[in-house]
Amino acid sequence: MSEVRSARRLGALVVLFAVAAGLAPGCGKKSNRLPVFPAKGQVLVGGKPAKGVFVYLWPASAEGTDAYCPNGQTDDAGNFTLSTYDPGDGAPAGDYKITAEWPARFNVITNRWEGDKLKGKFTDSKNSAFSVTIKKEPNELPPISLPE
């Protein structure tokens, strides 16, 4: 009798797992994704390459059903590669406003970046002075030059 109960429990768990996996957001579902195109650029602060700057592109008009915000983080030479859905995949074609944030430190307790060496001056997408158009081809963005 206990073997029958165990088999039923196991069967119920398998069904529950299958249903949960089918309901998980984004699991294997890529049909709503917009096509992306390679895009890279560089951030200069005070004319020098800036390491660790987060760059965000905010669509002028969103299409499709998935929200997206192509973004990247600069390396030692101030270079970044944009990612939308997967690391380094690029950005959908279109017009964007650019924002930037340069975290001052990483808090290991909260597991979050804190502060902004740019004092929040470049985080408002609605009032951003920086814009770019991503074309349906590989894109080399003009350098983003920020004052110190």
C-alpha positions in Angstrom: 0.0 0.0 0.0 2.8 2.4 0.8 4.4 1.8 -2.6 1.1 2.9 -4.3 1.1 6.1 -2.2 4.7 6.8 -3.1 4.0 6.2 -6.8 1.0 8.6 -6.6 3.0 11.2 -4.8 5.8 10.9 -7.3 3.4 11.1 -10.2 1.7 14.2 -8.7 5.2 15.9 -8.2 6.1 15.1 -11.9 2.8 16.7 -13.1 3.2 19.7 -10.8 6.8 20.2 -12.0 5.7 20.0 -15.6 2.9 22.6 -15.1 5.3 24.9 -13.2 7.9 24.7 -15.9 5.3 25.5 -18.6 4.2 28.6 -16.7 7.7 29.9 -16.0 8.1 33.3 -17.7 10.4 33.3 -20.7 11.4 29.6 -20.5 12.4 28.8 -24.0 10.0 31.4 -25.4 11.7 33.8 -27.8 8.9 34.5 -30.2 8.2 37.9 -28.8 11.8 39.1 -29.0 12.7 41.8 -31.4 15.7 41.1 -33.7 18.9 42.6 -32.2 22.0 44.0 -34.0 25.5 44.2 -32.5 26.3 47.5 -30.9 29.4 48.7 -29.0 30.8 52.0 -27.9 33.1 53.8 -25.4 32.5 56.1 -22.5 35.0 58.9 -21.7 34.9 60.9 -18.5 36.9 64.1 -18.6 38.4 62.8 -21.9 39.7 59.6 -20.4 38.3 56.0 -20.7 36.1 55.2 -17.7 36.0 51.7 -16.2 32.7 50.4 -14.7 30.2 52.9 -16.1 26.8 51.4 -16.8 25.2 52.6 -20.0 21.5 52.2 -20.7 19.5 52.8 -23.9 15.9 53.8 -23.5 13.7 53.2 -26.5 11.9 56.2 -27.9 9.0 53.9 -28.7 8.7 50.3 -27.5 7.5 47.6 -29.9 6.6 44.0 -29.3 5.3 42.6 -26.0 8.6 42.4 -24.1 10.0 45.4 -22.4 13.7 45.9 -23.2 16.5 48.3 -22.2 19.8 47.5 -24.0 22.7 48.1 -21.6 26.4 47.4 -21.0 29.2 48.1 -18.6 32.5 49.6 -19.6 35.8 47.7 -19.4 39.3 49.0 -18.5 39.4 51.0 -21.8 35.9 52.4 -21.4 34.5 50.1 -24.1 31.1 48.4 -23.8 29.0 46.0 -25.8 25.3 46.3 -25.6 23.1 43.4 -24.4 19.3 43.2 -24.6 18.2 39.6 -24.1 21.5 37.7 -23.9 25.0 38.9 -23.0 26.5 40.8 -25.9 23.7 40.2 -28.3 23.2 43.9 -29.2 20.1 46.1 -29.4 16.9 46.3 -31.5 16.9 48.8 -34.3 15.5 52.2 -33.4 16.0 55.5 -31.7 17.2 55.7 -28.1 18.0 58.1 -25.3 21.2 57.2 -23.4 21.7 57.3 -19.6 24.9 56.5 -17.7 25.7 55.7 -14.1 29.2 55.2 -12.6 28.8 53.3 -9.3 31.1 54.4 -6.5 31.3 51.1 -4.7 29.9 47.6 -4.5 28.3 46.7 -1.2 29.0 43.0 -0.5 26.4 42.9 2.2 23.5 44.0 0.1 25.0 42.7 -3.2 24.3 46.0 -4.9 26.2 48.9 -6.4 26.0 52.2 -4.5 26.6 55.8 -5.1 27.3 57.5 -8.5 30.6 59.2 -9.3 28.6 61.2 -11.8 26.2 62.4 -9.1 23.1 61.3 -10.9 23.5 63.9 -13.7 23.1 61.4 -16.5 20.4 59.0 -15.2 17.2 60.8 -16.4 16.2 59.3 -19.8 13.5 62.0 -20.4 16.1 64.8 -20.2 19.1 63.0 -21.6 21.3 65.1 -23.9 22.6 61.8 -25.4 20.8 59.9 -28.1 21.6 57.2 -30.7 20.0 55.3 -33.5 20.6 51.6 -33.7 20.6 50.5 -37.4 19.8 47.0 -38.7 23.5 46.3 -39.0 26.6 46.2 -36.7 26.7 49.5 -34.9 29.7 51.4 -33.6 28.3 54.2 -31.4 30.1 57.5 -31.2 32.0 58.0 -27.9 29.9 59.2 -25.0 31.9 62.0 -23.5 30.9 63.0 -20.0 32.4 65.8 -17.9 34.2 65.0 -14.7 
